[in-house]
């Protein structure tokens, strides 16, 4: 990796990684070449960018402390606002850089996603984006089959959160890092895509590879609860505003399913005794 890229990566990681995020550099051209012009990032091809994803640790290290300070601002979507806060800290900590942050859920006025997160994750080498085209002689006929990213260490137990663009910083010699093909066989790819498309409620597609870490039971309970019901789960008042819109590509990685069977078991997880002592505060 080029020294300049490694230096910037380290600075961004110093801000984000202690809170359960990972950072991967890529070149805008690698992303644009895979997509129709309507989805291109409007920057020169050699422009440096970084993909940001959250690991299972983000829930304890970032979200819980953030929610403990929620009274300092109105909440609409806790996870999105927590991520936005931490991405905002990257800009604050690197004021000398011209920087554009695009969250995974952001839309243009015509409702087109500003970033196709799974494509960005693939070209950055963060996670392999398995699609129908990766299955030779697929068995699905006319059925629509959505693709899904699998992380080599966390399987499906992660979420893509956005990209950091650095207009003005061009790295024409940056070499691509290929994502690890951790589901290499046709049979396993069929199992993965069928699990993701038809049986996502049981979480098993996320174990396409044996993960180093999974979501905790309380984290699964949170993401298993429909957004309007999460406020009761957190013992918070639901805001009057509508929840933030999400992109079609984002939904599979933060899928919601019916509320947990016993939500009372997780109502205490915001207590200081449970949460980390170090809190960034909004």
N, C-alpha and C positions, 0 to 999 in steps of 0.2 A: 504494500500500500504506500502511496506517495506520502512523504513526510507531512505536507500541508494537510492532506486529507486525514491522516492519522492524528494530527494535532487537533483539528476541529472535532473529529469524532470523540477524542478523549474529553474535550471540554464539554461537549453535549452529554456524554455519558456521566461525567462528574455531577451534572445536574439531575439526570433522570434515573440512572441505574440504581442508586440507593433506594429508590421508591418502587422498584419492581418493573422497570422498563428496559427494553433492549433497543439498540440503535445500529442501523446498517446503512452504509453509504451506497449511492448509485448515481448514475449519470442520466439526465433527463432523456437523452437520445435512446437509451436502452428501453425506457418505458414507452416513449412515443412510437418507436418503430413497430410495436406490437399492436397498436390501436388505430382505429380510423381517425382522421383529422379532427373530428368533432370532440374527441376525448383527449387531444394532445395538451400537454402543458405548454403554455405560450412563452417558452424560453429557449435560448440557443441549446443545441444538443449537448454540448460539453458541460452545461451547468451542473454544479454539484448539488445533490439532494441527499437527505437522510430519511429512511423509513423508521418509524417508531412503533413498537408493539409492546403490549403489556403481557407479563407473565403471571402465573397464579399468585405470586408474591405481591402484586400490586394491590390486591384487595386489602391486605393487612397494613402494608407499608404506606400506601397513599390514600386509599378511599376512606378507611376508618378515621385517620387523623383529620382528613378534610371534613368529614361529616361532623366531627366533634366541634368544628368551628363554623358550621353551616349558618349559625345565627348572625354572622357578620355580613351575609348577603342573601338575597332571595334565591332559593333553589328551584330549578325547573327539572333538570335531569342530573342526578347526583354524579353518576359516572362520567358523563360527558363534561360536566363542569369541573370535576376533579382533574380529568385529563387536560382540559383547556388551561387550567391553572398551572399545571406542571409544564406544559408546552410554552406557556407565557413566561415562565421563569427562565426558559432557555433564551428567549429574546432579551430578557432583562439582564441576564448574566453575560451576554455577548453583545453589548450595545454598539460596539464598533462595526458590527456586521449588518449589512442589509439582509433581512430575513423575512421570508413569507412562510407562515404555518398554515397548512390545510388539514383540518380534522377529517376523519374518515366519513363522517355523516354530512359534510357540507354539500350544498346543492347550488347550482346556478339558478337564476330566475325561471328558466324553462324546466326545472326539476331534473336536469342532467347532473349526475354526480361530478363534483370537482376533481375527484381522484378515484380511480378504480383500485381499491386498496389491495386486493389479492394479486392483481397484476404487478403492482409496485413491490409487494413482498417477494414475489417470484424473481423479478429482475434484480432486486437488491441482494438476493441469495439468502433471505431470511427464512423462507418457508416455500415448499414446493406446491405450486398451484395445480392440483390434479383436476383435469377436465375430461369431458367425454372423449375428446380427440386423443387422449392418452390411453384409451382402451381399444385395442385392435379388434375389429369385428364385434362391436359392442352389441349386447343383447336387448336393447331398449326400444327398438323400433321407432315409433313416432313420439314416444314420451319425451318430455322436457327433462333434462338432467343438468342440474346446477353443479358447478365445480366447487372445490373446497381446498384451502391451504392446510398443509400438515407441516408442523415444525419438527425438526429432527430430534429435539430434546423434550419438547412438551406435547408432541402429537397435536391434537386439536384443542388442548387446554391453554389457549392464549387468545388474544384479540389484537387485530391491527388497529392502531389508533390514529395514524396520520402521517404526514410527511413534512419535513422541514426543507424548504427550498432556499438556496443561497444565490440569488441573482448577482451577477458580477464576478462570481468565482467559478472559473471554468477549469476543468481537469481533463483535457483531451487524452491524456495517457493513462487514465484510470482503467484498470483491467477488471472486467466483470468477474464476480464470484457466483458460480453456478449454485443454485439451491441443491441441497442433498436430496436425491431421489430415495426416500426412505420407505416407499411403498412400490417396489420395483416390478412385482409380478402382476400379470393380467388379472388373475383370480383375486388377489388382494385389492387391486384397484376397483374391481367390480364390487367387492364387499364394502369398500370405503364409500364409494359413490352411492350405492344403494342404501347404506346405513345413513348417510347424510341426507339424502333426498326423501327417504320413505320412513325412517325410524329414528329421526333426530331426537325425539323426546326421551329416548332411553340413554343418551349420552355415549353410547358404545363406539360410535364412529370416531370419537376423539382418542380412542385407544388404538388407532390404526398402527401406531408404534408404541412400545412400552414407554410411558413418559417418566421423566425424572421427577415430576411433580404434577399433581392434579389440583383442580379447584377443591378447596375445603368444603365440608358439608354445608357450612353457613353461606359460603360463596355460591354453591350450587342452589341453595334455597333462594338466595336473592335473585339470581338470574333465571330461576325457574318460575318466578312470580311475575305475572303480567305487570307492565309498568304502572298502571293506575293503582295496583294493590301494593306496590313496594313501599309506599309511604306508611301504610299501616304496619308493615313488617318492621320498619325502622322506628315506629312510634313518632312519626313526623306528620305534620299537617300537609295535605296535598295542595299544591299551588293552584290558583285559578287558571293560569296560563296553560296552553296546550303543551304537551311534551315535544321536545325537539324532534324534527323530522330525521329519518335515517335513510341511508342509501340502500338500494336493493342488495348491493354486494356486501354491505355490513351486516345485514340481518343474520346470515348463517353463523357468524362468528360470535354473536351475542344473542343467540336464539332464546326466545322466551317460551315457556310451557306452563301448564296450569299450576296454580299455587301449591306449595309444598303441603304434605299431609299434616305436618305438625309444626307450623310456623312459630309456636310459642318457644320452641327450643332455641331459636336464634335471636330472640328479642333482646337479649342482654349483651350482644357482641359489640355494642358501641361503648361499653363501659371502659373507663381509663385502665382498669385492671387488666382487661383483655387486650386493648389496643397498644401499639408501640408507644413508648414514652416520647420519642422524638416526633414532633408534628410540624409540618411546614407552615400550616396556617395560611388562610387565603389572604 
